[in-house]
Amino acid sequence: MKKTASAPCFGSPNHFDLAIRERLQHLLEERYIHTPQNAELWCLLEDLMFQVSESSPKPKVMGALVTAEPHAGKTTGTRQFKKAYLENVPGALPDDILLFRIPGRARLKGVMIKMGIQLKIPDIPANPTKSFPTFMLIDKVAAKLVKNHVKLVIIDEFQKLFELPGESRVEILSGFNDLVNECHIPIVLVGVAGVERILDIGHYDKDEGNLKGTFCSRFPEFRLEVWADPHSPKFAALLKVIYDDCGLLPPAETSPFFTSDEIREWILQVTGGLTGKIIHLIKWAARIVIRNNLPEVITADVLAEALKGLQANGW
């Protein structure tokens, strides 16, 4: 990507200006950005929620395994789904969707205890003895999910199960399966690409083989792909949505950066087509414009400066 002959000056930022602070706060706070991948993912999550019926529970509730490369937007997409759901569905309540993160190196009891604590179950044992029946923890969590009228459970950082030996993975996955059977509420597992091999531990007895089949049928994979075509109208639409969200006020008759084939190609090259990095790059470029009181246009130079700053911080 070629830079212009007269690069802007980035060395004189404005500090503590109230108007700038308000604009930066608006720019950098996380908000819903409706990417094309999110649209497809959100349709899936919404369809899964339609399975929940307190009057007539389905005997087999389907879930999903959402995978993507790091920074592809899987965690943000599921988290923002809940935010958009609460803002747009009449009568929606925060308890309708439970967002939960797998704790590191926790076995099934540890996972159920953390979920029970998040659900504020009063009699959940913080440090159960080895002899404490695990199924009782599952029953308590399932009962609380039903009592809270939860319609969807989203479990993030699913790849942390790779930290455990194969037998413990089997135990946790079997526990998730039991939890779904008890509460009849769909569970969505979210993890990095390759997490679908979580049960490839090299050996199976009959029960473990059955569990793998149950897991694959109950949690079919939904993969968020990276952007690959810089000339795709959907990619240009993504860039426009992010740009519009920045709240810049460009001079009249200025061509936005996303209309340039060269800049779109460069953005894909430096971000690897990862939605999270694309959003970060463009918002950081807008931050430079606002912070330095530059003409409110995102140019090739500003994008290059944003990339340099992000890379210096370990991007």
Backbone bond lengths (Angstrom), bond angles and torsions (degrees), N, CA, C in turn:
res aa  C-N    CA-C-N  psi(-1)  N-CA   C-N-CA  omega(-1)  CA-C   N-CA-C  phi
1 M - - - 1.453 - - 1.515 109.26 -
2 K 1.321 118.18 125.49 1.460 122.83 -178.05 1.518 110.47 -80.70
3 K 1.334 115.25 141.67 1.457 120.60 174.35 1.523 109.20 -92.32
4 T 1.312 115.23 156.54 1.455 119.26 178.19 1.523 109.34 -75.69
5 A 1.344 116.56 163.26 1.458 120.98 -176.23 1.522 111.81 -66.05
6 S 1.336 117.22 -36.86 1.465 120.72 -178.19 1.519 109.42 -110.20
7 A 1.328 115.97 94.04 1.462 120.50 -179.54 1.519 109.92 -72.40
8 P 1.323 118.90 144.66 1.465 121.54 -179.91 1.519 110.87 -70.10
9 C 1.317 115.24 158.73 1.462 120.85 177.10 1.517 109.41 -86.82
10 F 1.343 116.36 127.71 1.456 120.12 -177.87 1.531 111.40 -109.72
11 G 1.325 117.91 11.74 1.456 119.24 -168.81 1.510 115.77 -99.83
12 S 1.329 120.49 5.90 1.463 119.65 -175.79 1.527 110.85 -129.97
13 P 1.339 116.65 68.45 1.463 119.05 -178.71 1.522 112.16 -71.34
14 N 1.330 115.19 154.23 1.460 121.32 175.75 1.532 108.99 -94.13
15 H 1.325 117.40 125.11 1.452 121.88 -178.56 1.530 110.24 -105.56
16 F 1.314 116.17 138.53 1.462 124.26 168.82 1.530 113.74 64.73
17 D 1.309 117.78 17.12 1.465 120.67 173.04 1.523 107.73 -75.64
18 L 1.336 116.74 124.41 1.467 120.81 -172.64 1.524 111.66 -59.66
19 A 1.344 117.08 -44.97 1.469 119.88 -178.56 1.524 111.00 -62.66
20 I 1.343 115.95 -40.78 1.463 119.51 179.56 1.521 110.46 -67.91
21 R 1.331 116.64 -41.38 1.471 120.23 178.94 1.528 111.03 -59.50
22 E 1.327 116.94 -42.02 1.463 120.25 179.58 1.527 111.23 -65.18
23 R 1.332 115.77 -40.44 1.471 119.07 179.35 1.519 111.18 -67.19
24 L 1.324 117.36 -41.23 1.462 120.50 179.65 1.523 111.53 -66.95
25 Q 1.321 115.90 -38.48 1.466 118.95 177.81 1.519 110.43 -62.31
26 H 1.320 116.13 -43.23 1.459 120.85 177.33 1.530 110.63 -63.63
27 L 1.323 116.40 -40.35 1.465 121.09 -177.06 1.522 111.79 -66.78
28 L 1.328 116.81 -45.21 1.459 120.90 -168.78 1.525 113.85 -91.55
29 E 1.329 118.40 -11.82 1.463 118.47 176.79 1.524 109.56 -70.99
30 E 1.324 115.24 149.89 1.461 118.85 -178.28 1.525 109.70 -77.61
31 R 1.310 114.58 125.72 1.457 120.51 176.23 1.518 109.23 -133.46
32 Y 1.287 114.47 167.72 1.460 120.79 -179.20 1.524 110.60 -70.80
33 I 1.337 116.48 120.25 1.462 122.28 173.29 1.525 107.03 -117.83
34 H 1.311 116.21 114.16 1.463 120.49 -169.16 1.523 110.19 -83.87
35 T 1.329 116.01 85.70 1.456 120.17 177.61 1.521 109.42 -78.32
36 P 1.341 117.66 157.96 1.472 119.42 176.35 1.522 112.86 -57.79
37 Q 1.374 118.15 -36.61 1.457 118.77 177.45 1.520 111.07 -65.56
38 N 1.351 116.36 -39.26 1.456 119.66 177.77 1.514 111.62 -60.35
39 A 1.329 117.04 -39.21 1.458 120.39 -178.75 1.523 110.55 -58.33
40 E 1.331 116.35 -44.48 1.466 120.27 -179.97 1.526 110.98 -69.99
41 L 1.326 116.97 -42.08 1.460 121.16 178.89 1.517 110.96 -63.34
42 W 1.315 116.34 -43.13 1.460 119.11 -177.55 1.523 111.72 -66.32
43 C 1.314 117.77 -34.97 1.472 119.96 175.01 1.524 110.03 -60.16
44 L 1.334 116.58 -42.14 1.461 120.78 178.46 1.521 110.76 -62.24
45 L 1.334 117.74 -48.93 1.461 120.99 -177.71 1.527 111.38 -62.93
46 E 1.327 116.14 -40.98 1.461 119.61 179.18 1.521 110.84 -65.03
47 D 1.343 116.95 -41.95 1.465 120.17 178.50 1.524 111.40 -62.16
48 L 1.334 117.07 -38.40 1.464 119.69 178.49 1.524 110.85 -62.99
49 M 1.318 117.94 -37.02 1.461 121.15 -179.15 1.525 111.97 -66.29
50 F 1.329 116.50 -28.08 1.469 119.93 -179.52 1.523 112.15 -66.20
51 Q 1.343 116.98 -13.58 1.464 119.39 -179.77 1.530 112.67 -72.18
52 V 1.329 116.80 -22.02 1.462 120.90 -172.05 1.521 110.32 -76.32
53 S 1.309 114.99 123.43 1.465 121.26 177.33 1.522 108.28 -142.27
54 E 1.329 116.23 111.81 1.463 119.58 -178.92 1.523 111.53 -68.89
55 S 1.322 117.01 -29.81 1.468 119.58 -178.86 1.513 112.64 -79.50
56 S 1.355 117.00 -28.79 1.464 120.61 -178.84 1.525 109.78 -143.93
57 P 1.348 117.93 77.81 1.467 120.97 -177.22 1.528 111.91 -60.82
58 K 1.323 116.41 137.37 1.460 120.24 177.16 1.519 109.60 -71.09
59 P 1.343 117.49 139.42 1.471 119.39 179.50 1.523 112.80 -65.31
60 K 1.348 117.46 -32.41 1.457 120.60 176.56 1.520 108.89 -132.07
61 V 1.320 115.17 112.44 1.458 121.35 179.85 1.516 108.63 -96.14
62 M 1.318 116.03 130.90 1.464 121.41 179.33 1.519 110.85 -84.63
63 G 1.328 115.78 148.71 1.450 122.23 173.02 1.519 109.11 -123.14
64 A 1.327 116.81 -153.65 1.460 120.89 178.39 1.520 109.09 -159.44
65 L 1.320 115.10 155.52 1.461 122.99 172.75 1.523 106.78 -115.75
66 V 1.330 116.92 109.27 1.463 122.37 -177.92 1.526 108.32 -97.22
67 T 1.337 116.39 119.49 1.463 120.57 -177.54 1.522 110.21 -125.60
68 A 1.321 114.97 155.01 1.461 121.84 176.37 1.518 108.19 -171.25
69 E 1.331 115.45 165.23 1.453 120.18 174.13 1.536 109.24 -67.67
70 P 1.342 118.30 156.71 1.468 119.70 173.64 1.526 110.87 -55.23
71 H 1.325 116.67 138.63 1.470 125.30 179.65 1.530 112.99 73.40
72 A 1.337 117.24 13.65 1.469 119.17 179.22 1.524 112.66 -85.41
73 G 1.327 118.05 -9.39 1.459 120.06 173.97 1.508 115.36 105.04
74 K 1.332 118.55 13.52 1.466 119.82 -176.51 1.533 112.30 -68.94
75 T 1.336 116.90 -47.13 1.466 119.85 179.95 1.521 110.48 -66.99
76 T 1.334 116.23 -45.17 1.465 119.85 179.01 1.518 110.99 -62.10
77 G 1.341 116.73 -41.29 1.463 120.30 -178.90 1.514 112.59 -62.12
78 T 1.334 117.36 -41.78 1.469 119.81 -179.83 1.527 110.84 -73.85
79 R 1.336 117.05 -38.47 1.465 119.65 179.33 1.524 110.57 -66.04
80 Q 1.328 117.00 -41.72 1.453 119.69 -179.55 1.519 112.12 -72.74
81 F 1.349 116.69 -22.64 1.457 119.32 173.27 1.529 110.03 -59.86
82 K 1.319 116.03 -44.73 1.468 119.05 179.26 1.522 110.70 -62.69
83 K 1.327 116.88 -43.08 1.467 120.64 -179.76 1.527 110.65 -61.32
84 A 1.334 116.96 -47.12 1.462 120.41 -179.69 1.524 111.34 -66.91
85 Y 1.331 116.47 -36.70 1.474 120.71 177.53 1.524 110.52 -59.96
86 L 1.343 116.87 -46.21 1.463 120.57 -179.00 1.519 111.63 -66.27
87 E 1.338 116.70 -31.71 1.467 120.14 -177.81 1.520 113.27 -81.93
88 N 1.330 117.60 -19.97 1.465 119.72 -170.51 1.526 115.64 -118.80
89 V 1.326 118.15 -17.55 1.467 120.19 -177.51 1.521 109.16 -98.61
90 P 1.336 118.47 118.92 1.469 120.88 179.39 1.531 110.64 -59.27
91 G 1.318 115.58 132.23 1.455 120.57 177.84 1.519 114.81 79.35
92 A 1.329 117.81 4.65 1.469 121.11 -179.76 1.525 109.95 -66.19
93 L 1.338 115.77 143.03 1.457 121.92 -179.47 1.529 110.03 -124.29
94 P 1.339 117.86 149.77 1.469 120.05 179.93 1.525 113.61 -55.25
95 D 1.327 117.13 -33.24 1.467 120.24 -179.32 1.528 113.22 -71.44
96 D 1.323 118.15 -10.58 1.468 119.91 -178.27 1.526 111.72 -61.50
97 I 1.332 116.83 -33.24 1.467 121.73 -178.41 1.518 108.53 -126.13
98 L 1.321 116.36 122.75 1.461 121.69 178.13 1.528 108.84 -100.61
99 L 1.338 116.57 121.27 1.458 122.32 174.43 1.521 107.96 -100.04
100 F 1.322 116.94 124.36 1.458 122.12 -174.58 1.519 109.42 -137.55
101 R 1.337 116.60 141.86 1.460 121.70 179.25 1.521 109.44 -113.62
102 I 1.333 115.47 133.24 1.461 120.79 177.41 1.532 108.98 -63.75
103 P 1.328 118.26 125.64 1.467 118.90 175.78 1.524 111.44 -74.11
104 G 1.310 116.97 149.63 1.460 120.90 -178.42 1.518 112.68 -65.58
105 R 1.323 116.45 132.64 1.459 125.57 174.44 1.521 114.02 55.05
106 A 1.321 117.93 25.05 1.467 121.31 178.33 1.523 109.98 -89.82
107 R 1.317 116.07 134.64 1.457 120.02 174.35 1.524 109.06 -82.41
108 L 1.332 116.79 -175.75 1.457 120.39 -171.82 1.529 112.03 -56.46
109 K 1.341 117.05 -44.12 1.469 118.84 179.98 1.521 110.78 -60.58
110 G 1.333 116.95 -42.43 1.456 120.30 -179.78 1.521 112.11 -63.98
111 V 1.338 116.82 -39.10 1.467 120.98 178.76 1.522 110.09 -64.59
112 M 1.340 117.23 -46.16 1.467 120.74 -178.13 1.529 111.55 -68.11
113 I 1.346 116.79 -34.86 1.466 119.59 177.89 1.521 110.28 -65.67
114 K 1.335 117.01 -45.66 1.469 119.59 179.55 1.526 110.53 -62.46
115 M 1.334 117.54 -40.78 1.460 119.88 178.60 1.524 109.83 -65.61
116 G 1.329 116.76 -39.81 1.471 120.30 178.57 1.515 112.18 -63.71
117 I 1.341 116.19 -39.54 1.473 119.85 177.89 1.525 110.40 -66.11
118 Q 1.334 117.22 -41.09 1.464 120.11 178.14 1.523 110.97 -63.60
119 L 1.331 116.58 -34.36 1.465 121.41 178.49 1.526 112.38 -80.97
120 K 1.363 116.35 -3.32 1.471 122.55 179.17 1.528 111.79 60.24
121 I 1.323 115.35 44.17 1.459 120.10 173.90 1.529 106.96 -74.91
122 P 1.329 118.85 119.83 1.472 120.34 -170.41 1.530 114.49 -66.19
123 D 1.316 118.18 -34.23 1.468 119.69 -173.63 1.528 112.09 -105.17
124 I 1.363 117.08 24.01 1.459 118.89 177.97 1.533 108.13 -74.96
125 P 1.326 119.06 127.07 1.469 120.07 -178.56 1.527 111.08 -74.21
126 A 1.335 117.07 126.30 1.465 120.68 -178.74 1.522 111.72 -71.27
127 N 1.323 117.23 -35.65 1.470 121.74 -179.31 1.530 109.38 -133.92
128 P 1.336 117.18 74.18 1.468 118.85 -178.00 1.525 111.26 -68.25
129 T 1.297 116.07 150.52 1.460 120.70 175.95 1.521 109.59 -71.55
130 K 1.324 116.16 164.15 1.457 120.26 179.59 1.520 111.72 -60.18
131 S 1.328 115.22 -29.22 1.466 119.07 -177.67 1.523 112.91 -82.27
132 F 1.363 117.51 -7.66 1.467 119.39 -179.48 1.524 109.03 -66.39
133 P 1.334 118.16 125.09 1.477 120.52 -174.49 1.536 112.02 -63.88
134 T 1.321 116.50 125.07 1.458 120.56 -179.88 1.519 111.57 -63.89
135 F 1.347 116.03 -33.33 1.469 118.40 -177.09 1.526 110.95 -63.79
136 M 1.355 117.21 -25.67 1.457 118.81 178.40 1.534 110.86 -69.41
137 L 1.340 116.52 -35.62 1.457 119.62 175.70 1.523 110.58 -64.82
138 I 1.328 116.38 -43.90 1.463 120.70 178.53 1.522 110.22 -60.60
139 D 1.338 116.75 -43.52 1.467 120.45 179.77 1.525 111.61 -62.52
140 K 1.342 116.69 -40.55 1.460 120.12 -179.64 1.538 110.87 -65.42
141 V 1.333 116.04 -43.44 1.460 120.07 179.32 1.527 110.26 -65.14
142 A 1.326 117.18 -44.42 1.468 120.93 179.97 1.527 110.93 -60.84
143 A 1.334 116.47 -44.16 1.459 120.22 -179.38 1.525 111.26 -63.08
144 K 1.334 116.36 -38.76 1.466 119.84 -179.57 1.526 111.03 -70.11
145 L 1.334 117.57 -38.44 1.463 120.53 176.55 1.529 110.28 -59.68
146 V 1.322 116.35 -43.41 1.472 120.54 179.10 1.523 110.05 -66.14
147 K 1.336 116.52 -44.47 1.467 120.52 -178.97 1.518 111.45 -61.42
148 N 1.335 116.54 -36.26 1.468 120.79 -179.88 1.522 113.19 -81.78
149 H 1.326 117.18 0.81 1.469 123.18 -179.54 1.532 111.71 58.45
150 V 1.337 115.77 37.39 1.463 120.63 177.71 1.523 109.54 -66.29
151 K 1.319 116.26 137.31 1.461 121.30 -178.92 1.527 113.23 -110.24
152 L 1.339 116.80 -14.48 1.462 120.48 -179.23 1.523 108.62 -158.56
153 V 1.341 116.22 135.44 1.457 122.48 175.37 1.533 107.58 -115.49
154 I 1.324 116.92 123.14 1.466 121.96 178.80 1.520 108.04 -112.02
155 I 1.331 116.87 117.69 1.453 122.83 -176.62 1.524 108.30 -109.76
156 D 1.336 115.87 111.38 1.457 122.09 -176.07 1.530 110.94 -95.58
157 E 1.331 115.58 168.05 1.462 123.94 179.90 1.530 111.47 61.22
158 F 1.326 115.68 37.56 1.461 120.44 -177.45 1.525 111.65 -61.19
159 Q 1.338 117.17 -25.37 1.460 120.24 -179.20 1.521 112.72 -65.73
160 K 1.339 118.18 -12.88 1.451 119.76 178.22 1.527 112.45 -63.57
161 L 1.328 116.46 -17.15 1.469 118.94 176.69 1.518 111.16 -64.49
162 F 1.338 117.72 -21.51 1.461 119.85 177.59 1.533 111.54 -64.43
163 E 1.349 116.85 -19.16 1.452 120.23 179.12 1.524 111.73 -72.76
164 L 1.329 116.76 -15.28 1.460 121.64 -174.55 1.518 111.31 -99.67
165 P 1.336 117.65 155.62 1.465 119.74 173.00 1.524 110.67 -64.70
166 G 1.337 116.04 158.96 1.457 121.02 -173.76 1.507 114.44 -55.23
167 E 1.339 117.32 -39.23 1.455 119.92 -178.22 1.530 112.01 -64.17
168 S 1.346 115.99 -35.69 1.466 119.31 178.87 1.523 111.36 -71.18
169 R 1.342 116.56 -34.19 1.470 119.60 174.98 1.522 109.75 -61.39
170 V 1.325 115.98 -46.35 1.457 120.58 179.86 1.521 110.36 -59.11
171 E 1.349 116.46 -41.23 1.466 120.86 -179.94 1.526 111.13 -61.72
172 I 1.350 116.48 -45.55 1.465 119.79 -177.81 1.520 111.14 -67.20
173 L 1.336 116.69 -43.90 1.467 119.14 -179.74 1.518 110.94 -64.63
174 S 1.322 116.29 -37.87 1.462 119.68 175.53 1.529 109.72 -63.79
175 G 1.349 116.44 -37.96 1.462 120.11 177.96 1.515 112.39 -64.79
176 F 1.349 117.17 -41.48 1.466 120.12 176.25 1.529 110.44 -60.77
177 N 1.317 115.69 -41.51 1.459 120.29 179.62 1.529 110.30 -62.19
178 D 1.341 115.82 -43.36 1.471 119.79 177.90 1.527 110.85 -64.22
179 L 1.332 116.50 -38.14 1.466 120.47 -179.62 1.527 110.39 -62.78
180 V 1.331 117.37 -45.01 1.463 120.72 178.21 1.528 110.30 -61.62
181 N 1.337 116.66 -42.13 1.469 120.16 -179.45 1.522 111.71 -64.29
182 E 1.329 116.67 -31.74 1.465 120.52 -178.24 1.527 112.42 -79.17
183 C 1.346 116.71 -41.12 1.473 119.03 -172.53 1.523 113.49 -100.80
184 H 1.344 117.89 -16.69 1.474 122.65 -179.21 1.530 111.32 57.85
185 I 1.331 115.45 38.55 1.464 122.61 178.17 1.522 108.11 -120.59
186 P 1.331 118.86 131.50 1.473 120.42 -177.57 1.524 112.43 -66.60
187 I 1.330 114.98 141.98 1.452 122.51 176.35 1.523 108.65 -115.54
188 V 1.328 116.30 132.42 1.458 122.41 175.70 1.525 107.72 -111.60
189 L 1.317 116.58 123.37 1.459 122.81 178.95 1.527 108.35 -99.31
190 V 1.319 117.04 131.97 1.467 121.88 -175.57 1.525 109.07 -121.77
191 G 1.339 116.63 127.66 1.456 119.21 -179.23 1.514 111.84 -161.11
192 V 1.325 115.84 173.88 1.456 120.85 -178.70 1.523 110.21 -71.59
193 A 1.328 115.20 160.20 1.464 120.66 177.94 1.525 109.62 -56.18
194 G 1.333 116.25 137.95 1.458 121.61 -178.06 1.509 112.96 99.29
195 V 1.344 116.44 -12.02 1.453 119.36 -178.51 1.531 111.97 -67.33
196 E 1.348 116.13 -15.86 1.472 118.58 177.18 1.532 111.57 -64.42
197 R 1.332 117.34 -13.48 1.466 120.77 177.86 1.525 111.90 -89.26
198 I 1.327 116.86 17.77 1.453 121.49 -174.68 1.528 112.31 -59.36
199 L 1.321 116.92 -27.15 1.464 120.48 -179.12 1.519 113.05 -98.77
200 D 1.316 117.31 4.24 1.471 119.84 177.31 1.522 109.36 -81.48
201 I 1.327 116.38 77.54 1.461 121.19 -175.48 1.523 111.18 -104.94
202 G 1.334 117.18 8.32 1.452 120.28 170.88 1.508 115.58 94.02
203 H 1.316 118.01 -18.32 1.458 119.25 178.28 1.526 108.96 -154.01
204 Y 1.309 114.50 148.91 1.458 120.48 177.83 1.520 108.96 -141.51
205 D 1.306 115.49 136.24 1.455 116.50 163.70 1.523 106.17 -88.33
206 K 1.303 117.36 -176.06 1.468 120.27 -173.75 1.527 111.47 -59.34
207 D 1.336 116.73 -44.22 1.464 120.12 -176.85 1.525 111.37 -65.90
208 E 1.329 117.25 -39.80 1.456 120.04 -179.62 1.522 111.15 -67.40
209 G 1.337 116.65 -36.11 1.453 119.83 176.37 1.510 111.48 -63.83
210 N 1.324 115.85 -40.44 1.462 119.74 176.90 1.524 111.11 -64.61
211 L 1.349 115.79 -37.44 1.457 119.34 179.20 1.521 110.72 -63.69
212 K 1.322 118.08 -41.71 1.456 120.37 179.28 1.522 110.69 -61.57
213 G 1.326 117.09 -41.40 1.460 119.82 177.46 1.512 111.68 -64.04
214 T 1.357 116.08 -41.31 1.466 120.46 178.67 1.523 110.61 -64.44
215 F 1.336 116.13 -42.19 1.457 121.03 -179.25 1.524 110.74 -61.48
216 C 1.331 117.04 -47.69 1.468 121.23 -177.27 1.522 111.74 -65.61
217 S 1.345 116.80 -34.74 1.470 119.28 -178.71 1.522 111.34 -79.40
218 R 1.321 117.27 -33.96 1.463 119.99 -177.82 1.527 112.16 -83.33
219 F 1.351 116.81 -29.93 1.456 121.29 -177.51 1.526 110.17 -122.08
220 P 1.335 117.89 68.04 1.473 119.28 177.79 1.521 110.35 -62.47
221 E 1.340 115.82 147.28 1.458 120.39 -173.96 1.523 112.00 -80.44
222 F 1.315 114.89 134.87 1.467 122.95 169.61 1.516 106.49 -118.31
223 R 1.327 116.86 116.30 1.464 120.64 -173.93 1.528 110.71 -107.27
224 L 1.323 115.45 125.29 1.460 121.15 173.10 1.523 108.25 -82.89
225 E 1.315 116.82 115.43 1.461 121.08 -177.10 1.523 111.12 -85.04
226 V 1.318 115.94 155.60 1.466 120.42 174.28 1.528 108.86 -80.36
227 W 1.318 116.02 161.08 1.462 121.01 176.67 1.517 109.17 -76.07
228 A 1.332 116.58 134.51 1.467 120.23 -175.79 1.523 113.74 -124.33
229 D 1.326 117.39 -23.74 1.465 120.72 -174.14 1.529 110.11 -113.65
230 P 1.338 118.23 107.05 1.467 119.68 -178.81 1.519 113.48 -67.48
231 H 1.330 117.11 -15.67 1.466 120.97 -177.92 1.528 112.41 -99.73
232 S 1.323 116.18 5.37 1.463 120.01 177.79 1.530 110.31 -69.49
233 P 1.330 117.91 133.24 1.471 119.49 176.71 1.532 111.85 -58.27
234 K 1.345 117.59 -31.94 1.465 120.02 179.33 1.525 110.97 -67.16
235 F 1.353 116.57 -35.84 1.460 119.03 178.63 1.528 110.24 -68.36
236 A 1.320 117.13 -42.76 1.461 120.02 176.08 1.527 110.53 -61.25
237 A 1.345 116.46 -38.12 1.463 120.02 178.19 1.525 111.22 -65.04
238 L 1.344 116.55 -38.13 1.466 120.12 177.00 1.526 110.36 -60.80
239 L 1.319 116.91 -48.36 1.465 120.83 -179.52 1.529 110.98 -60.76
240 K 1.326 116.40 -39.44 1.467 120.35 179.54 1.525 110.87 -64.14
241 V 1.344 116.71 -42.67 1.466 120.34 -179.91 1.524 110.53 -61.71
242 I 1.336 116.69 -44.14 1.466 120.46 179.34 1.526 109.94 -64.36
243 Y 1.338 116.07 -44.60 1.465 121.20 -179.71 1.531 111.02 -61.23
244 D 1.320 117.07 -46.30 1.466 120.43 179.76 1.521 111.09 -61.04
245 D 1.342 116.28 -32.57 1.464 121.01 -178.69 1.529 111.84 -71.21
246 C 1.333 117.32 -16.57 1.465 121.00 -177.40 1.532 112.56 -76.00
247 G 1.326 117.53 -20.66 1.455 120.56 176.66 1.514 114.86 72.10
248 L 1.336 117.55 27.40 1.469 120.23 177.33 1.524 110.57 -77.22
249 L 1.342 115.46 156.84 1.461 121.94 -179.92 1.523 108.41 -120.74
250 P 1.332 118.05 83.02 1.466 120.97 -174.65 1.524 111.83 -73.66
251 P 1.330 116.59 153.92 1.467 119.30 174.58 1.528 110.84 -60.34
252 A 1.306 116.01 156.08 1.466 120.80 -179.20 1.524 110.75 -60.33
253 E 1.305 114.81 147.34 1.466 123.55 176.27 1.532 112.94 60.34
254 T 1.335 115.87 30.14 1.467 120.43 175.02 1.520 109.25 -94.29
255 S 1.312 116.65 130.99 1.467 119.97 178.45 1.515 109.49 -80.04
256 P 1.331 118.94 123.98 1.459 120.24 179.08 1.526 111.74 -65.71
257 F 1.320 115.79 153.82 1.471 121.27 -174.01 1.521 112.52 -59.28
258 F 1.338 117.27 -31.45 1.470 119.68 -173.74 1.529 112.78 -74.37
259 T 1.336 117.36 -4.76 1.470 119.16 174.86 1.522 111.88 -84.49
260 S 1.329 117.21 -8.32 1.469 121.78 -178.63 1.522 110.38 -89.51
261 D 1.326 117.36 121.26 1.464 121.00 176.53 1.527 110.89 -58.50
262 E 1.330 116.50 -41.72 1.460 121.06 -176.33 1.522 110.90 -63.90
263 I 1.327 117.00 -42.90 1.466 119.91 -178.85 1.530 110.25 -69.26
264 R 1.318 117.59 -39.89 1.468 119.37 178.26 1.527 110.65 -62.21
265 E 1.327 116.85 -41.20 1.470 120.29 177.82 1.529 110.45 -63.07
266 W 1.328 116.55 -41.23 1.467 120.59 -179.49 1.529 111.04 -65.24
267 I 1.323 116.53 -42.21 1.467 120.25 179.77 1.526 110.67 -60.07
268 L 1.319 117.25 -44.23 1.465 119.71 177.60 1.518 110.90 -62.56
269 Q 1.307 116.55 -40.65 1.465 120.49 -177.49 1.528 111.24 -63.37
270 V 1.335 118.08 -45.48 1.476 120.08 -172.97 1.529 112.12 -83.02
271 T 1.326 117.81 -19.65 1.469 120.01 -179.17 1.518 112.75 -101.90
272 G 1.321 117.66 -9.06 1.452 119.57 -175.40 1.516 113.12 68.19
273 G 1.330 116.61 15.39 1.468 120.20 -179.71 1.511 114.04 74.14
274 L 1.337 117.69 15.74 1.468 122.12 -178.08 1.527 110.02 -86.99
275 T 1.321 116.14 122.50 1.464 121.03 -174.62 1.523 112.08 -55.73
276 G 1.340 116.96 -44.30 1.457 119.92 -178.33 1.516 112.31 -60.03
277 K 1.330 116.95 -41.17 1.466 120.40 179.81 1.524 111.40 -72.04
278 I 1.320 116.82 -34.62 1.472 119.96 177.73 1.529 110.00 -63.15
279 I 1.320 116.90 -46.04 1.464 120.98 178.73 1.522 110.23 -61.46
280 H 1.323 115.53 -44.80 1.471 120.50 -178.47 1.525 110.91 -61.71
281 L 1.327 116.99 -43.65 1.461 121.37 -178.56 1.523 111.22 -62.30
282 I 1.314 117.20 -48.28 1.465 120.20 -176.49 1.523 110.97 -68.37
283 K 1.330 116.96 -40.85 1.463 118.77 179.09 1.529 111.21 -67.07
284 W 1.321 116.89 -34.75 1.463 119.35 178.40 1.529 110.41 -69.09
285 A 1.321 116.31 -34.98 1.460 119.77 175.82 1.529 110.36 -64.46
286 A 1.334 116.51 -43.16 1.469 119.81 177.36 1.526 110.66 -63.68
287 R 1.323 116.52 -35.70 1.469 120.24 177.01 1.533 110.58 -60.51
288 I 1.323 116.70 -43.17 1.468 120.28 179.07 1.528 110.34 -61.05
289 V 1.322 116.56 -43.31 1.468 121.32 179.74 1.525 110.55 -60.33
290 I 1.324 116.93 -48.68 1.464 120.94 -176.61 1.527 110.53 -69.79
291 R 1.321 115.93 -44.52 1.461 120.83 -174.92 1.538 111.85 -65.17
292 N 1.328 117.23 -34.12 1.458 121.82 -176.09 1.520 113.46 -101.52
293 N 1.342 116.26 7.21 1.466 120.68 177.04 1.526 111.50 56.12
294 L 1.337 116.05 42.56 1.455 122.02 178.43 1.521 110.14 -85.42
295 P 1.327 118.27 164.38 1.468 119.63 169.64 1.528 109.05 -53.27
296 E 1.312 117.21 134.95 1.465 120.40 -167.67 1.530 111.69 -80.48
297 V 1.320 113.45 64.57 1.460 122.01 178.42 1.522 107.86 -133.43
298 I 1.312 117.10 131.08 1.465 120.55 173.83 1.520 107.53 -86.14
299 T 1.328 115.35 112.44 1.465 121.67 -177.67 1.529 109.64 -108.93
300 A 1.338 114.67 176.25 1.462 119.69 176.03 1.522 110.83 -60.87
301 D 1.321 117.59 -38.89 1.459 120.88 179.83 1.531 111.42 -65.20
302 V 1.306 115.99 -43.21 1.468 119.53 -179.32 1.529 110.37 -65.71
303 L 1.315 116.79 -41.05 1.464 119.91 177.42 1.528 111.09 -62.66
304 A 1.325 116.98 -41.70 1.462 120.50 178.94 1.532 110.91 -63.97
305 E 1.320 116.57 -40.08 1.463 120.21 177.79 1.532 110.65 -66.15
306 A 1.326 116.79 -39.07 1.465 120.30 177.59 1.526 110.51 -62.51
307 L 1.325 116.74 -44.09 1.465 120.70 178.89 1.527 110.53 -60.55
308 K 1.327 116.70 -42.59 1.468 120.41 -179.29 1.526 110.29 -61.50
309 G 1.326 116.46 -42.97 1.457 119.95 178.95 1.518 112.76 -65.64
310 L 1.322 116.68 -41.59 1.471 120.58 179.67 1.520 110.82 -66.14
311 Q 1.316 116.85 -42.68 1.461 120.06 -179.62 1.526 110.95 -65.31
312 A 1.326 117.78 -33.23 1.460 121.08 178.13 1.522 111.38 -65.97
313 N 1.320 116.17 -23.06 1.473 121.32 179.26 1.524 112.18 -98.69
314 G 1.351 116.17 16.86 1.465 119.75 174.54 1.515 114.78 82.39
315 W 1.318 116.53 28.80 1.463 121.27 -178.97 1.520 110.34 -61.90
